[in-house]
């Protein structure tokens, strides 16, 4: 009897320890933590290249493009039916934890993981983590890679889209027009915010009227490719003038860099009501809506020739 009680107690202790570990991981996970993860997460390798040369053992190839829109509006969210089919082929299950892995060679790589995280969260997945620093951090930690391709077991899902973290173009236009209150946060590097540069698919340079600049790079130490896990929430709120109840809309060119700002504000800083505008400036610039920092024709031509350096 004592052995049985001891066995049960040991099992419960292990269960509690495992649950606590999984709970403590949060939206970011380090390579060392992923090695210890006992919940058996599904690892999504979202790199466009490199999977065949070596990946985390058991990782499923899920290129970033599967979660993106067409060339003329790459930030658009794919139709829910298409996302559902993609998730089923990848073997995704809302009851199973998911760890998202990008390349991690540059700080912009993090935006891909954050965008996939946002897409999955909006699709009903709640147990999500990003491998901070991506595959590069895994390799730099001296951890092994596998070249064995993984064929996932397909699942049968019924996906619906939760708009809680989404600002569509109509919502953005209402904020621009002053019909709704909200903070518009431009995650792009300053040259884009200032209208000196534009995405190749954008119809015109500039930013949203009333937008504030918060380059995604502010969440990284110089030269780092892993996002900083600690954010001074009070300082961030004060800098952006965010009051309780304010809607905060993060945007960029195609909802990539903006996903990093969204992730940092929503998932790390815990600021409520932060939304991502997925179509961002590529989509908005193709409308006749007002723009801020839009240069004149001659200035725009000069910017294109000089890269905005003059």
N, C-alpha and C positions, 0 to 999 in steps of 0.2 A: 504493500500500500504506500509506504514511504517513497519507494522508487517511482510509483505512478504519479504521486503528488509532485515529486521533484521534477519529473519529466514534464508535467503540465506547466509547472511554474517556469521552468527553463524555456519552454515553448512560448509562453505568454511574454516572458521578458524579451525574447528574440523578436516576437511580433511587435511589441511596443517600440523596441529599438529601431526596427526596420521602418515602422510607420513614422517615427520621429525623424529619421534620416530623410525619408521621402518628403516630409513636410518642410524640413529645413532647407531643402534644395532651392525652392522657389523658382522664379523665372530664369535665373542664371545657374549654370552648373559648371564646375571646373573639371578638367580631365581627371584629377584625382578622385573627385566625388563621383564621376560617372563610372569609374572602375569599381567603386564600392557599392554602386546602386544595386540593390537587391530586388527591385520591383520588376526587373526585366523590361525596360522601356523599349519602345520601337524607335530606332535611331534613323532619322531621315537625313541622308546626305544630299544636300541641294546643290552641290557643285555642278557646273556645266562640263568641267573637265577634271580629270584626276582620279575618278572613282576606280577605273580599271587598274591604275598603277598602284593603288593602295588606299584602303579605307578602314574605318573602325570595324572590327569583326562583327558581323551580323547586321551592319547598316544597309538600309534599302536605298537604292538610287532613286532620287526624286528631284530632278533638275528644277531650278528656280522658275524656269519658263512655264512650267505646269500651273503655276499660281498667278500668272500674269495675263494681261490683255493683249490685243493685236498690236501690230507695229505702229499704227496711227494713233493709238491710245494705250500704250503698254501698261499704264497704271490702273486701267479698268479691272474690275473684279470679273473673272470668268462667270458665265451663267452657273447657277447653283447646280443644275443637272450635270454640267461638265465637271464641276468640283466633286460632286458626289461620285461620279464614275472614276475620277482620278483617285480619290481616297480609297475606294473599294479595291482598285488594282494595286494600290500600295499596301493594302492590308491594314489600314487604319481602323482603330476601334476607340470610340470616346472613353471606354472604360480602361484603356491601357495608356500609361504615360508615354509621352512623345518627347524626344530630344532632337533638336534641329541643329544641323552642322553645316556651316558654310566653309569656305576656304580659309579665311582669316588672315590673308596676307596683307590686307589694308583695312583701315577703319571703315571704308565704304562697304566692305564685305558684310559687316554686321547688319547693315540695312536689309540685306536679303533674308537673313534669319529672322529679323524683326518683322518683316513683311509677311513671311510664311506663318510666324507665330500669330500675328494679328488675324490672318485669314483663317487659321484653324480655330482660334478662340471665337471668332465671329460665326464659325460653323458649328459650334457646340462642344468643342474640345476644351477641357478645363485643366488637365494635368499636363502642362507644357513647360519645357525648359529649353534654353539656348545654350549650347556649348560655347562659353565665352572664349573668344580667340580662335574658334573653329578648329579645323583639321590641323592647322599650323601649330596651335597650342598643344594639341594631342601629340604631335611628332616631337615638338620641343621638350615635352615632358618625358621623352624617351619611351613612349608606349608603343606597342606593336601595331602593325597594320596587316590587313588581309587582302589578298587579291581574289578571293573566292566570291563570285557574284551571288547575290541573294535573290531568290525568287519568292516574293511574299505570298502568303496564303490570302486569297481574295476574301473580302468581307462583304456583307450585305447591309447597306446603311440607308437611312432616311434623313437627309440633311436639310436643315432650314437655316436661313441667314438671320443672324441677330444684329439689328442696326444700332445697338447701343454704342458701339465704338466706330461708327461710320458716319461721315458727313458727305452726302451726295452733292452734286452741283447745285441743286435747287436750294439746299440748306445754306450753302456757301453764298449764293446770290442774295439770299434774304439777309444774311449778316452784312454783306457788302452794301446792300441798299438801306441798312439801318432798321429793317423790319424786325429782326431778331438781334439780341445781344450775343456777343461772343468775342473771343480773342483769336485772331488769325495769326498763326505762328509759321513763319517761313524757315524751313530747316536747311535751305540751300546755302552754299558758300556765298559770301557777300557780293561777289561779282554778279551773280544771278539776281539777288535781291535788288541790287542797284540798277539792273537793266543793262549791264555791260556785256552779259553773256546770256545765251538762251539755248535750251535743249533743241536738238536738230529737228524734233517733231513738233516743236511749239510754233504757233503761227506768228507770235510776236514776243519780244522780251518785256520784262517788267514783273511786277508782283501784284498781289491783291490789294486794293485800297484799304488803308488802315492796318496793314499787316506789320508785325514786328519780326525782326530778324533774330533767330536763335539757331545758328549753324549747328548741324549735328555733331560737328567736331568738338564742340564745347564739352561733350560728355566723355571725351577721351583725353588721356594724358598725351603730350606731344610724342609722336612716334609709336604710340600704343595701338594695337589692333583689338584689344579686349576693352569693352566698355567699363567705365568706373561704376562699381556697384553702389557706392555711397553718393547720394545727392543731397545737397543742402536744400531741403524742401522750402523752408521759409525764405531763403534768399532767392530761390527760383520763382516763388509766388510773387515776391516783392518786385523782382526784376521785370516780370511780365504783367504786373498789376492784376493778378488773378485773385478775385474775391470768391468766397464760398458760393457755390451754385453757378458760377460762370461756366459756360461751355467753352472749351478750348479746342481749336481745330488746327491740326498739324498738316502742313502741305509742303511740297517741293516741286519737282518737275513731273515725276511719275509715281509718287507715293513710295519711293524707295528710301531716300534719306529721311523723309518725313516719318517713316516707320520707326527709325531710331529715336527721333524726338518723342513720338507717341509712346514707345516702349519705356524710355527713360522717365517721362512724366507720369504715365499711367501705371506701369508695372513696377518700376523701381521707387519712384517718389510717392506713389499712392495718391496722386491728384485725381479727384473724381471728375467725371464728365469730359474726359479727353477723347477726342475723336480724330480719326485719320480721314483726310480727303484723298481717296485713292487716285482719282484722275488727275488731280493737282493742276499745275500750270499748263501742261500740254493740253489737257482737256479744256480748261477755262479760256486759254488764249485763242481757242478756235471759235469762241462765242463773240458777240459784240459787246460784252461786258466791259465796264470801266477798268482801267489798269493804272497802277501807280508806278512811278519810275520808268515809264515807257519812253524811250528816246525818240527824237524825231528821225526822219528818214536818213538825213546826212549823218547824224550822230550814230545811228544804228549801223550804217554802212561802214563808218570808220571803226566802230567797235568790232565788227566782223573781220575787218582787215587786220586790226592790231590785237585782237583778242581782248579788247577792253582795257589795254594798258595805257592808252592816251586819253 
